[in-house]
């Protein structure tokens, strides 16, 4: 079978003309060029994200250093540094990192979520570990992140986080994260956000378009002819 395949390939190559070989050469060069440009573009994205993700890392460092001084943390919320961080994440952050960060802010600022049984003191720490893991993956260390968990990421500066007791809390956190996300979605439904979205993003544009088409039809078939008749009369 392999010999037959080799014979077919040899026969195909022997039948190629000079112009065919030239065309294949051009196509191969083009494909290599496009692959090189794609790789170059990805490297630029990695470098850009790496630079802007450092702002998020500095923010977490400040939160950790001032965790026992709530006044300093409140002051950080209105700082230019935090606005710069938000702008960097909004423009350069990946969808996954940005959604995780928004979830982090939602839980940090929502006291109702913090009163549920799914919230714990370690919850916010594990979310930060998730974001470190996402950033590590997105700056080009994808293969080196597959077997690295959030506790592994945090073990450099959180004592004993990879011990069995903490790992139990981490596995519990993975379920609690789903539960709190569900709470947030339910609250959005309770506030009527899906209805607002349906009305203003789907129903109202359709009704507006229908009204506009009816108006144009009436104007062209009734109003304009009547004006023309009145002007002639």
N, C-alpha and C positions, 0 to 999 in steps of 0.2 A: 504493500500500500504506500509506504514512504517512497519507494523507488518510483512508483507510478507518478506520485506527486512531484518528485524531482524532475522526472522526464517531461511532465506537462509544463513546469516552470521553465525548463531549459528550452522547450519548443516555443513557448510564448515569447521568451527573450530573444530567441533567434529570429523571430518573425517581426520584431520591432524595426521600424525604419529610423533614420537619423532624426527626422522631425519629431517622432514619438519620444525618442530618448531625450531630445532637447526640451520637449514639453514636460516630461516627467521630472527632469532636472530643475526646471523653473518652478514647478509645483512643490517639489521637495524643499527648495530654497525658501519659497514663500511660507510654507508651513513652519519651517525652522525659525524664520524671522518672526512670525506671529506668536509662536510659542515663547521666543525670547522676549518679545514685547510684553506678553502677558505676565511672564515671570518678573520682568522689570517693574511692571505696574503693581504687582502684588508686593514686591519688596518695598516700593514707595509707600504703599498703604500700611505695611507693617511698621516702617520707620515713623510715619506720621502718627499712627495710633500709639506707638511706644512713647513718643514725646508728649502727647496729650493725656495718655493714661497716667503719666507721672503726677499729674494734678490730682487725680482721684486718690492715688497712693498717699500723697502729702496730706490730703484731707482726712483720710483715715488715721494717719499718724497724729494729726492734731486732735482728733476726737479721742484717740487712745490716751494721749498725754494729758488732756484736760477733762477726762471722764469724771473726775472727782470735783470739778469746778463747773457747775451748770451755767453760771453766768458767762463764762468764757465761750461755752458752746453756743449759747443764745446769741452772743455777739458775732460768732462766726457765721451764723445764718444770714446776717445782713452784710457780710463783708464782700469786697470786690473780688476776693479770691474765689468765693463760692459761686458768684455770678460767672466768673471766667471758667470755672469747672463745669457749670451747667451748659455754657455755650460750647465748650469742647466736646462734651458727651453728646449734645444734640446734633452736632455736625459730623464728628469723626467717630463717635461710638457705634459699635455694632448694635443691631436690633436686640440681641440677647442681653448684652451688657446694659443697655439703656433700660430695658424692661426690668431687669433685676435691680438696678439702682432705683428706679421709680417704686418698685415694691419695697425696697429698703426704706425709702423716705416715707412711704405710706404707713408702714408698720411703726416707724419711729415717731410719727406725728399723730397717730390715731390711738387715743387712749382706750377706745372701745375694743379694738383688736387686742391691746395689751392686757385687757381684763379677762380675756377668754382663757380657757384651759390649755389652748394650743401655743400660747406664748410663754417663753421662759427667758431667764437672764442670758442664756447662751445663744438664744435665737439670732440676735443681731450679729453676734460674732461669727456664726456659721454662714450668714448671708455675705458678710465681708469675705470669708474664705471662698465662697462661690464666685464672687466677683474677681478675686485674685486668680482663681483657676481659669475663668473666662479670658482675662487679660493675658495670662500666660499662653493660652492656646492661640490667641489672635495676633500675637506678635511673632508667630512663626514656630512655636514649640508644641505643635499639635501632637506629634507622635510621642513627645516626652511628657504629655499631660494625661494620656489615656488612663494610666494606672495611678494617678495622683488624686487623692480625695481632698476635700476642703480642710479636714483636720491636718492632713499632711502639709498643706500650704501654710497653715497657721502655727505649725509646731516650731517654727523658727523663733517666734516671740510670745507664744502662749504655752506656759508650762503644763506638762502632763496631758495635753489635749489628745494625744494618741493612745492614752491608756484606756482599758476596757470601759470604765465608767463614762468617760467622755464619748467614746465611740457609740455606746448605747444611746446617749443623748443625741448624737448626730443622726443615728438611724431614725430616732423618734422625730427629730427636726425635719427629716425629709418628708414624712407624712404630714407634720404640722404645717409645713410650708404650703402643701396642697390645700389643707383645710382653711388656712387664712386667705389664700387666693380665692377660694370658693366664697368665703365671707364677703370679700371685696366685690365679687361679681354679683352676689345676692343683694348687697347694698345698692349697687348701681341699678339693678332691676327695680328695687323698692323705690328708688328716687325717680323712676320713670325715664331713665336715660335711653333705653332702647326705643321707646315710643317717640321721644324727641328726635332721635336719629332717623327713625322711619319717616316721620312727618316732614322734617326739614331737609333731609338728604335724598328722599325718594318720592314721597307723595306730593309735596309742595312743588318741586321742580316739574313733575309730570302735569299737575293741574295748571301751573303757570304756562307751560308750553301749549297745552290744549286751549287755554283762554286766549293766548297770543295768536294761535292759528285761526280760531273762530273770529277774532277781531280783524285779522288780515283778510279773511274770507268775506266777512260782512262789508269791510271797507272797499274791497275790490269789486264785489258783485252788486252792492246796494248803494252805499254812500257815494262812491265815485261816479257811477252813472247818474244818480240823482243830481249831483252838483253839475255834471256836464249838461243835463237836460235843462236845469234852471238857468245856467249861463247862456244856452242857446235860445231859451225862451225870453 
